[in-house]
């Protein structure tokens, strides 16, 4: 008998496959065949074994598979503030007494971004929207560790040293430098690694960008395409500053300038009255919801109201944690507290962390679910973990009980980038050590010596 099986690069099997496709298909004792970075077969393992001849196999016995998680808003170099900012402030750029972005060198940013990217992979995040100063350092870290990433600079013309002590001083030279940095990023990195690294524009916030700078970003972003990433209605300070400057709320200002539309991914959206919520919903923006960071700052965003008004909701960790599974839990808990009812469930937030995030960044045809023709971004969790038992419908235990520590293997673009919890393309221990060294130096400059 002739062997009609086709060759493939990798065949991955698992006890359960949560495809998160439109039908919500779950495959027991399933497998996924991968060729040229793409899913070419998915179904029962015994059937795929008869159809494909793999160059490499992964035996996922005791594992369950789901699509790679998508983190819609993050700043990996801000790893340096974790464990500190939570008790002394909320948004690092507005908080005195901590290492600021303008203190970092490019190598400092690279070391800290590498740590952040490592943690994201370790917790099952395969795609991240990441922006900060020295964005090329963020792109380099994502490229080397194997993540899929959308990178942007931190565009602003508010002087960061003045802002950290509560003064708004818009400086044209600061704005010009940040625009040039973002433009250089796009020229160097957009489309890198066969499209795995994409670059966009990111005005920091309506208060830290003058109207003229926002108009320039609008012009540049329209020419470039893709998304615009920003913070919106994050703090009362932001809302008050924009009102004082323009007589408008932050959403109203962005709408007037042509930036409030379906291409905008806006983090937080906390301090909004009903007219702003309706305006954002009508515009079809994506809200990058950061429930962990919001809650640690004593805030709850009106996420259900924004969703009901027409906004798309995606999930993010915003540096406070790399664990998007934890963020799913916090999202549910905070909305139930806010709305005093069972208003959000596991399946919904899991879609926010996968297909909704993919749709927001214009990649729903490539990632966000496990389907033939999509890129092979796959996460395997250890189903033998006590936190994943008992498993009944699967969605509930994944969201309410699992954690990033249950992640065993991560595949991005068909390449294994994490195996048994260890990076395959870099030395994780060295990354942690180098980031600690950078943090010690910068915190000493801020007057705090790390323990040890």
Secondary structure, 3 states (H helix, E strand, C coil): CCCCCEEEEEEEEEEEEECCCCCCCEEEEEEEEEECCEEEEEEEHHHHHHHEEEEEEECCCCEEEEECEEEEEECHHHHHHCCCHHHHCCCHHHCCCCCCHHHCCHHHHHHHHHHHHHHHHHCCEEEEEEECCCHHHHHHHHHHHCCEEEEECCECCECHHHHCCCCCCECHHHHHHHHHHHHHHHHHHCCECCCCEEECECECECCCCCHHHHHHHHHHHHHHCCCEEEEECCCHHHHHHHHHHHCCCHHHHHHHCCCCCCCEEEEECCCCCHHHHHHHHHHCCEEEECHHHHHHCCCCCCHHHHHHHCCEEEECCCCCCCCHHHHHHHHHHHHHHHHCCCCCCHHHHHHHCCHHHHHHCCCCCCCCCCCCCCECCEEEEECCCHHHCCCCCCHHHHHHCCCHHHEEEEEECCEEEEECCEECCCCHHHHHHHHHHHHHHHHHHCCCCCCC
